[in-house]
Amino acid sequence: MANKSGNRLRSPSCLSATFVNSNTKDLDTKKLHSHLFLLSLYLFLSFHSSNLTMSTSSNGKPHILVFPFPAQGHLPPLLDLTHQLSLKDLTITILITPKNLPSLTPLLSLHPNIQTLILPFPSHPKVPPGVENVKDLGNHGTVPVICAMANLQEPIIQWFESHPNPPVAILSDFFLGWTLQLAKRIKVPRFTFFSSGAFLSCILHYCWRNPGTYLGRPVVDFPDLPNSPSFREDNLPSTFRRYTESDPEMQIMRNGMIANTESSGVVFNSFDALEGVYFHHLRTRIGLPRVYGVGPLSLLGVAAHSSNRVNPNDNSGLGSETLGWLDGCPAGSVLYVCFGSQKLLNRQQMEALASGLEQSRTRFVWVVKTGTEQQVKDGYGAVPDGFEERVGGRGLVIRTWAPQVPILSHRAVGVFLSHCGWNSTLEGIVAGVMILAWPMEADQFVDAMLLVEDMGVAVKVCEGADGVPDSAELANAIAESMSLDAPQKVKAKELKEKALEAVKEGGSSLKDLDEFVKELEQLIVT
């Protein structure tokens, strides 16, 4: 069977014959799933093959396949980078699964020339049918989603071989390290995109290459890294701490992480003034000649081109209401409290935090993630009774989406109580606010160390997914952070200026972006 450009599409039997073995125990079931998945792919390519010819470029620019990982902290920054690459006139195809397609809407509305390769999400025993994003599983779903997506390797090759103008490079998220093997098979370079920081990438490099050195010890040292950092074992990235050699899925995870620093280059949502020493370490000690710091990408992305202060899909009006409330507060007088989209605080944490806010007598905006009806009954995400009445007009509790970037950038907000996820970290830096750090899991302990010890823009007030702060100590930390002459506030404003300089003409991030584009342009096959 041929597509509209005359290229042959392989039959379902041929597709099935080349399907990657995912090393699961239940081979018969897996083969059945594989055949069904590849049949659906074959039908998709048969009936949507016009997309293949539309990806062809006549401008002489390279064609890049962009492959994001479906998680809230990963998709937006890579799409922001894709926006910049499109502005450089690169030909781009984004690989996406059907339920993640809506996340591309803002980008595609600005760049209708960007093409999409929509592939069915592969089945996996630990991923419920219909789930295609980690946000619907929680962080425990990261590894299953990674392993499920590894089964896209053969379908991508079929698409590549059918394309009249196939990509000359792959740019993929660092959780998709298996794409290095894919890139080698189709003989193109793979570039790793880190939605997180370079400090974390260094930690991951050493941990995943030698897990026995770093697991099972109360304190772990990294003497080769700048400042020789040390971490308690339970502060290492949580996915790494779950590693066991006998688990085949964790082996897929490990191999992918090792592959990241074996790729043709790495691109970071970071900037030189923040992590220049770690860029240098990657180049000189780990041996990566191509390291690009192109952030903060939020300043270069799709949202930066919008005049909207709030989410256009927010029908509750809470975004405008919150910003209106902040308009009536003195400059630098408000604490913003948010722990990301995934973390649900337990009853003890909610009570301690509420008590600390109440005792601090500080103005605040507190974004509360709410759980299921049963979780609320068990106290998860439950604001203590009477709290909102007692804090009167000096605090807002938001139980739905909140416009974090406009809130942090508002003149009234001076301090950010955060879990220190990387996107929130960069948003706090760009806003120039001091950060009260409460790292809980994943990369957050590494990010917090960068903020507290390297940059001096933060103070740690609690730690751990189940950590409970002393409410009186928390209240004192909040009150002290509101001091106008707090040294962390001075450094935060200085770091903000450096972040802004990085993305100006001649700044370090724009220079690295240009160098990355030049590297891609050299790949054009003449």
C-alpha positions in Angstrom: 0.0 0.0 0.0 1.3 3.5 -0.9 0.8 6.9 0.7 -0.2 9.9 -1.3 3.4 10.7 -2.1 3.9 7.3 -3.6 6.0 5.9 -0.7 5.3 2.3 0.3 3.8 1.6 3.8 4.8 -1.7 5.3 2.1 -4.3 6.0 1.0 -5.0 9.6 2.8 -8.3 9.5 6.1 -6.6 8.6 5.5 -4.0 11.4 4.9 -6.7 13.9 7.9 -8.7 12.9 10.2 -5.7 13.8 8.6 -4.7 17.0 11.0 -4.0 19.9 11.1 -6.6 22.6 10.3 -4.9 25.9 11.6 -7.8 28.1 8.5 -8.4 30.0 7.6 -11.7 31.4 4.2 -12.1 29.9 5.4 -12.5 26.3 2.2 -13.8 24.7 0.1 -11.0 26.1 2.8 -8.5 25.1 2.9 -9.8 21.6 -0.8 -9.5 21.3 -0.7 -5.9 22.5 2.2 -5.3 20.2 0.3 -6.6 17.1 -2.8 -4.6 18.0 -0.8 -1.4 18.6 1.1 -1.8 15.3 -2.0 -2.5 13.4 -3.5 0.7 14.7 -0.3 2.5 13.7 -0.5 1.0 10.2 -4.1 2.2 9.8 -3.2 5.6 11.1 -0.3 6.0 8.6 -2.5 4.7 5.8 -5.4 7.1 6.4 -3.3 10.1 7.5 -0.3 9.8 5.2 -0.8 13.3 3.8 1.0 14.5 6.9 4.1 12.9 5.5 4.4 15.2 2.6 3.5 18.3 4.5 6.7 17.9 6.6 8.9 18.4 3.6 10.7 21.7 3.7 11.8 23.8 0.7 13.7 26.4 2.7 16.9 24.4 3.0 16.6 24.3 6.8 17.1 21.0 8.8 14.1 18.9 9.7 14.1 18.0 13.4 12.0 15.5 15.3 11.0 16.8 18.7 9.9 14.2 21.2 8.6 15.6 24.6 7.9 13.4 27.7 4.2 13.6 28.7 4.5 15.2 32.1 3.6 18.7 33.3 7.1 19.6 34.2 8.5 18.4 31.0 6.2 19.3 28.1 6.0 23.2 28.5 9.8 24.0 28.4 10.5 21.7 25.4 7.6 23.3 23.6 9.0 26.7 24.5 12.3 25.7 22.9 10.5 24.3 19.9 8.9 27.8 19.5 12.4 29.3 19.3 13.6 26.7 16.9 10.6 27.4 14.7 11.4 31.1 14.8 14.8 30.1 13.3 12.9 28.6 10.4 13.8 25.0 11.2 11.4 22.3 9.9 9.9 20.6 12.9 7.8 17.5 13.6 6.6 16.9 17.1 5.9 13.4 18.2 2.8 13.3 20.5 0.1 10.8 21.6 -3.5 11.6 21.1 -4.5 12.8 24.6 -1.5 15.0 24.9 -2.2 16.8 21.6 -4.2 19.6 23.2 -1.0 20.8 25.0 0.3 21.8 21.6 -2.6 24.1 20.8 -0.8 27.4 21.8 2.3 26.5 19.9 0.6 25.3 16.8 -1.6 28.4 16.7 1.6 30.5 16.4 3.4 28.1 14.1 0.9 26.3 11.8 3.9 25.0 9.8 5.0 22.7 12.6 3.8 19.2 11.9 2.7 16.5 14.3 3.4 12.8 14.3 0.5 11.4 16.4 1.1 7.8 17.5 -1.1 5.7 19.7 0.1 5.4 23.3 1.4 1.8 23.7 -0.3 -0.3 26.3 1.5 -1.2 29.6 0.3 -3.3 32.5 0.9 -0.5 35.0 -0.7 2.3 32.9 -4.5 2.2 32.9 -6.1 2.3 29.5 -6.7 5.9 28.4 -3.9 7.3 30.5 -1.1 9.0 28.5 0.3 11.6 31.0 2.2 11.2 34.2 -0.1 13.8 35.9 -2.9 11.2 35.8 -0.8 8.6 37.6 1.4 10.6 40.0 5.2 10.4 40.1 5.1 6.6 40.7 3.9 6.4 37.1 7.1 7.9 35.6 8.9 4.6 35.0 5.9 2.8 33.5 5.2 5.6 31.1 8.9 5.7 30.1 8.8 1.9 29.4 5.5 2.1 27.6 6.9 4.9 25.3 10.0 2.8 24.6 7.7 0.6 22.5 7.3 3.5 20.0 10.8 2.8 18.6 9.7 0.6 15.7 6.7 2.7 14.7 9.0 5.8 14.6 11.4 3.9 12.3 8.5 3.0 10.0 7.5 6.6 9.8 11.1 7.7 9.2 11.6 5.3 6.4 8.3 6.4 4.7 9.1 10.1 4.9 10.2 11.9 1.8 12.3 14.3 3.9 13.1 12.5 7.2 14.6 14.3 10.2 18.3 14.9 10.4 18.3 14.9 14.2 16.2 14.0 17.2 15.7 16.3 20.1 14.1 14.4 23.0 13.5 14.7 26.7 16.0 13.2 29.1 13.4 10.7 30.3 13.5 9.3 26.8 17.1 8.2 26.8 16.2 5.1 24.7 15.9 7.4 21.7 19.7 7.4 21.5 19.4 3.7 20.3 16.6 4.8 17.9 18.9 7.6 16.6 21.7 5.2 16.0 19.4 2.8 14.1 18.2 5.6 11.7 21.7 7.1 11.6 21.0 10.6 12.9 22.3 12.4 16.0 20.2 12.6 19.2 20.3 15.7 21.4 19.1 15.5 25.0 16.8 18.1 26.4 16.9 18.6 30.2 13.8 20.3 31.5 15.7 20.4 34.8 19.0 21.8 35.7 22.7 20.9 34.9 23.5 20.3 38.6 20.8 17.5 38.6 22.2 16.1 35.3 25.6 15.8 36.9 24.1 14.0 40.0 22.1 11.6 37.7 25.2 10.9 35.6 27.3 9.7 38.5 24.4 7.9 40.3 23.1 5.9 37.3 26.5 4.8 36.1 27.5 3.4 39.5 24.3 2.8 41.5 26.1 0.5 44.0 28.3 3.5 45.0 25.4 5.7 46.0 22.7 3.4 47.3 22.6 2.0 50.8 24.7 4.7 52.4 23.3 7.2 54.9 25.3 10.1 53.4 26.4 10.3 49.8 29.3 12.5 48.6 30.1 13.8 45.2 33.7 14.9 45.6 34.3 15.5 41.8 31.5 18.1 41.6 32.0 21.8 42.3 31.7 22.5 46.0 31.8 18.7 46.7 28.1 18.4 47.7 26.8 15.8 50.0 23.3 14.4 50.3 21.4 12.1 52.6 20.5 9.0 50.6 16.8 9.9 51.0 17.5 13.2 49.3 18.7 11.7 46.1 16.3 11.7 43.1 13.4 9.5 44.1 13.4 7.4 40.9 17.0 6.5 41.4 16.4 5.5 45.0 13.9 2.9 43.7 16.5 1.2 41.5 17.0 -2.5 41.8 19.2 -4.4 39.4 16.7 -7.3 39.1 13.9 -5.1 37.8 13.9 -5.0 34.0 12.0 -1.7 33.9 14.6 -0.1 36.1 17.2 -1.3 33.7 15.5 0.5 30.9 15.5 3.6 33.1 19.2 3.2 33.9 20.2 2.6 30.3 18.3 5.7 29.2 19.9 7.9 31.9 23.3 6.7 30.9 22.5 7.4 27.2 21.8 11.0 28.0 25.4 11.9 28.4 26.4 9.8 25.4 24.2 11.8 23.1 25.5 14.3 20.6 24.7 17.2 22.9 22.6 18.4 25.8 20.3 21.4 26.0 19.3 22.8 29.4 16.5 25.0 30.5 19.0 27.0 32.5 21.5 29.8 32.1 25.2 30.4 32.6 24.9 32.7 35.7 22.9 30.1 37.5 24.7 26.9 36.5 27.8 27.8 34.6 30.0 25.8 36.8 28.0 22.7 36.1 28.0 23.4 32.3 31.8 23.5 32.6 31.9 20.3 34.6 29.8 18.5 31.9 32.2 19.7 29.2 35.5 19.1 30.9 35.0 16.3 33.4 32.1 14.3 31.9 33.3 14.9 28.3 30.3 16.5 26.6 31.6 19.1 24.1 28.2 20.3 23.2 26.4 21.8 26.2 23.8 24.5 25.7 22.1 26.6 28.4 19.2 28.3 26.7 16.9 29.3 29.6 14.9 30.5 31.3 12.7 29.3 28.4 9.6 30.8 30.0 11.0 34.1 28.9 11.4 32.9 25.3 8.4 30.7 24.9 4.8 30.9 23.7 3.4 32.4 26.8 6.0 35.3 26.7 4.3 36.3 23.4 0.9 36.5 24.9 -0.5 39.6 26.6 -2.8 37.6 28.8 -2.1 37.9 32.5 -4.3 34.9 33.3 -5.1 31.5 31.8 -7.5 32.0 28.9 -9.1 28.6 29.8 -9.8 29.7 33.4 -13.5 30.2 33.5 -13.7 30.6 37.3 -12.4 34.2 37.3 -10.1 33.3 40.2 -7.0 34.4 38.2 -8.3 37.9 37.8 -9.7 38.0 41.3 -6.4 36.9 42.8 -4.4 39.6 40.9 -7.0 42.1 41.8 -6.6 41.3 45.5 -2.8 41.6 45.2 -3.3 45.1 43.6 -4.5 46.2 47.0 -1.5 44.9 49.0 1.8 46.9 49.7 4.8 46.0 47.6 6.7 42.9 48.8 4.2 42.2 51.6 2.7 38.9 50.3 3.9 35.3 50.7 3.0 33.0 47.8 2.6 29.3 48.8 2.4 26.6 46.2 3.9 23.0 46.0 3.2 22.3 42.3 0.5 20.4 40.6 1.3 16.9 42.0 1.9 17.1 45.7 -1.0 16.6 48.1 -0.2 17.5 51.7 -1.4 15.2 54.5 -3.4 16.3 57.5 -0.4 17.0 59.8 1.4 19.0 57.1 -1.8 21.0 56.3 -2.3 21.8 60.0 1.3 22.8 60.6 1.4 25.0 57.5 -1.9 26.7 58.3 -0.8 27.3 61.9 2.5 28.8 60.7 0.8 31.1 58.2 -1.7 32.2 61.0 1.1 32.8 63.5 3.2 34.7 61.1 0.6 37.5 60.7 1.8 37.8 57.1 -0.3 38.4 54.0 -0.4 35.3 51.8 -1.8 33.5 48.8 -2.0 29.7 49.4 -2.7 27.4 46.5 -4.1 24.2 47.9 -4.2 21.0 45.8 -7.3 19.0 46.7 -7.7 15.3 46.3 -10.5 12.8 45.9 -13.5 12.8 48.3 -11.9 9.9 50.2 -8.5 11.7 50.4 -10.2 14.8 51.8 -12.0 12.7 54.4 -8.5 11.3 55.4 -7.3 14.9 55.8 -5.3 15.2 52.5 -5.5 18.7 51.2 -8.0 19.7 53.9 -7.6 23.3 55.2 -8.3 23.3 59.0 -11.8 24.4 60.0 -12.0 28.1 60.8 -8.6 28.9 59.4 -9.9 31.1 56.6 -12.2 33.0 59.0 -9.3 33.6 61.4 -6.9 35.0 58.9 -9.6 37.4 57.7 -8.6 39.6 54.7 -4.9 39.1 54.9 -4.9 35.7 53.1 -6.3 34.0 50.1 -6.8 30.2 49.8 -7.1 29.0 46.2 -8.4 25.4 45.6 -8.1 25.4 41.8 -5.7 26.6 39.2 -3.7 29.7 39.9 -1.8 32.0 37.5 1.6 31.3 39.1 3.8 33.4 36.9 1.6 36.6 37.1 1.3 36.1 40.8 5.0 35.7 41.4 5.7 38.7 39.2 3.2 41.0 41.0 4.9 43.8 42.9 3.0 42.7 46.1 4.7 39.3 46.2 8.1 39.2 48.0 8.6 35.6 49.0 7.7 32.2 47.6 7.2 29.1 49.7 8.0 26.3 47.2 8.7 22.6 46.8 11.6 23.7 44.4 10.5 21.8 41.3 12.7 23.1 38.5 10.0 25.1 36.7 8.9 26.7 39.9 12.5 27.4 40.7 13.0 29.3 37.5 9.8 31.2 37.8 10.8 32.3 41.3 14.2 33.4 40.0 12.7 35.3 37.1 10.3 37.1 39.5 13.2 38.1 41.7 11.6 36.8 44.9 13.3 35.1 47.9 12.4 31.4 48.2 11.5 29.4 51.3 12.4 25.9 50.3 10.5 22.8 51.2 11.8 20.1 48.9 9.8 16.9 49.0 10.9 14.4 46.2 12.3 13.9 42.7 14.9 16.6 41.8 13.7 19.0 44.5 16.5 18.4 47.1 19.1 19.1 44.4 17.3 22.2 43.3 17.0 23.4 46.9 20.7 23.0 47.5 21.5 25.1 44.4 19.2 27.8 45.6 20.3 27.8 49.3 24.0 27.0 49.1 25.2 28.0 45.6 23.0 31.0 44.9 22.0 32.2 48.4 18.5 33.2 47.3 16.6 30.7 49.6 16.3 29.4 53.1 15.2 25.8 53.8 12.2 25.6 56.2 11.3 21.9 55.9 12.1 18.8 53.8 10.7 15.5 52.8 7.4 14.2 51.3 6.1 13.5 54.8 8.0 16.1 56.6 6.0 18.3 59.1 7.4 21.7 59.9 7.3 23.1 63.5 4.6 25.7 63.1 6.3 28.3 65.4 9.6 28.0 63.6 7.9 28.2 60.2 6.0 31.3 61.4 9.3 32.9 62.4 11.0 32.0 59.1 8.0 33.6 57.2 8.1 36.7 59.3 11.9 37.1 59.0 11.7 36.6 55.2 9.5 39.6 54.9 12.3 41.8 56.1 13.3 44.2 53.4 17.0 43.8 54.1 17.1 40.0 54.0 20.3 39.1 52.2 18.4 36.4 50.2 16.1 39.1 48.8 19.1 41.2 47.6 20.7 38.2 45.9 17.3 37.2 44.4 16.9 40.5 42.7 20.5 40.3 41.4 19.9 36.8 40.0 16.7 38.0 38.3 18.7 40.6 36.4 21.2 38.0 35.3 18.3 35.8 34.1 16.9 38.6 32.1 20.3 39.5 30.7 20.8 35.9 29.6 17.9 36.1 27.1 18.7 39.5 25.7 20.6 40.0 22.5 24.1 39.0 23.1 23.2 37.2 26.4 24.6 33.7 27.2 21.3 31.8 26.5 20.7 33.4 23.1 24.3 32.8 22.2 23.9 29.1 23.1 20.6 28.9 21.3 22.3 30.3 18.1 25.2 27.8 18.5 22.7 24.9 18.9 20.8 26.0 15.7 24.2 26.2 13.8 25.0 22.7 14.9 21.6 21.5 13.6 22.1 23.4 10.3 25.4 21.6 9.7 23.5 18.3 9.6 21.6 19.1 6.4 22.2 16.4 3.8 23.0 18.0 0.5 
